[in-house]
């Protein structure tokens, strides 16, 4: 199952925090899938046929900080386990547009990941993060993630979304080692 994290609603649609939604939307468009929402569910879901198999894509309709509830419900509905989960979200510590796959670990301060770890009781799931860069001052983080990227960043983030979509498809076809070797490149020192 591939879960794209973001915040629901038009107000947040083009913000840095919604790159996870952008990745699964890009995948849905590429693969001809449509998201649907079942009654009383806190997420949108799409089933995708790909390379002789299928997988689910999920967009939690809770806010970022409460994503865990929706992810737990979706795993229960689909019969999936945390080991089969790939969470796609933003990362302040990567430069805009860079991506990184990790097989497990902590939240790194990302509130959506914190919520999922708490709801599932484990950090043993894959996370694919798209860099959004860090603002100059620590006190600007909330404003940074909840606003649209500056013009000079927009193309970098769009590229990162497309790279992340490619990485998800490579992950399904070829596994995590190949994806990490291809996409987890060291960033140049600044």
N, C-alpha and C positions, 0 to 999 in steps of 0.2 A: 504494500500500500504506500502510495506517495501522498504526503500531506503538505499542502502549501499553506504557510501561515500568513495572516494579514488581519486587518480590521474590516468588518463589514460596513457597507454604506458608501454612498457617493463622496462624502466628505473626505474619506481616506483613500479613495480609489487610486490616485496617482502618487501616493506618498512613498517614501523610501521603505517604510515598514511593510508595505504590501508587495515586495518583490516575490515572496513565496506564492501569493495568488497569481502574480504575473507569469511565473514559471509554469504552474499547472494549467493556466489558461492557454499559454502557448502550446503546451503538450496536447491539450484537448483540441485545439484548432488543427494542429499537424495531423492528429490521429482520427479526426472526425468524431470526437466524443462530445456528448452533451451532459452537463451537470444537471442533477435533479435533486429536489429536497422532499423527503418523505415527511408526512405529517408528524409533528412532535419530535422531530430530530433537530439537533443543533448544528447540522452541517449539510453541505451540498456534496453529492457523490456522483462519480462517473465510473463506469466499467469500460476498460479499454482492451481491445484485442491487439496483440502485438507479438510478432515472431512466434507464432504457433501457440501462444498462451494468452493470458490476460492478467491485468492488474487493476486495482482500484485507485482512483485519485479523489482526494477529499479536500474541501475548503471549509474549515470550521467557521460557523457564523456567530461564534462567541467572540468577544474581543480578544486580542492577542494574549493578555494576561490570564485568560481562562480557557485557553485552547485545549488543555488536558482533558477536560470533561468530554468534549466533542471527539477527540482522538480515541479515548477509551471506549466511547459508544460505538464509533465506527469500527474499531477492531473487533468488538463483541459482535456486531451485526455481520461482519464479513468472515468471521472465524479466523482472523489474522492474529499474529503474535508480535510483540515488540521487535523480535529478531528480524521480522520481514518488513519493518517500518522504515521509511525514508522521510524525514522531515526537511522541508525546504524553507529557509528563512533568511532574514537579513543578518549581517555581521558588521558591527561597528569597527572591528579591528582589522578588516581587510579593506584595501583601497577599492574605490568604486569600480564595479565590474569584475573583479577577481572572484573566483569561486574556490571552495575547498570542501572536500568530502572527508568526514570523520566517521569511524565505525561505531564509536561510543564515547562517553565522557560526560563532563559536567555541562551546565547550561552556558557557561562563559558569560553570565550576566544577562543573557537573552531571556526575557520574561516569558515568552511563549514556550521555549524549551524548559524553563523552570516548571511551568504549569504541567507540561506533559510528563516530565520526570516524576513530579509529585503524584500525578494521577495514576501512572503506570507502576510506580514503585521501583523504577529502574531507569538508568541512563544507557542501557545496552540496546540502543537503536541507532541507525545511521542518521546523520544530519548533513545536508548539503547546504552550505551557506554562500550567500551572494554578498560581496562587499559593498557597503554603502559609505565607508569612510567615517571618521570620527570628527565631530566639530572641534573648533579651536579650544573651547572652554567646556569643562565638565558640566556646568550648569545649563548648557544648551542641548543636551542629549535628547530630551523629550521633544523639544521643538524641531530638532534635526530629523528625528525618525518620523515625525508626524507631518512633515511638509514635503512638497514635491522637490525633486533634485533641481539644482541650478542648471542652467542651459549647458554649461561645460561638462556637467556630470551625466546629463540625461542620456547621451549616446553611449557612455561607458556602462551605465546601468542596463540599458537596452541590450547591449552586447553581453553583459553578464547574465541576463535572463535567458538569452538564446544559448549561451554556453551551458548554463545549468540544465536547460531542457535537453540538450544533446547529451549531457552527462547522465541524466536519468535514463535515457534510452540506451546508452552504453552500459549502464549499470544493470539494466534488465537483460541485455544481450550477453554481456561479457564479464560481469561481476565487478566487485569493488576494487580489486588490485589494479586492473586495467584503468579504471576511472581515476584512481588516485595518482597513478603514474602519468596519465595524460593531462589531468586538470589541476592537480595540487602543485603548482609551480611556486617556487620561492619568489617573493616580491623583491624588487630592487630596493636596496637600503636608501633611505631618504636623508 
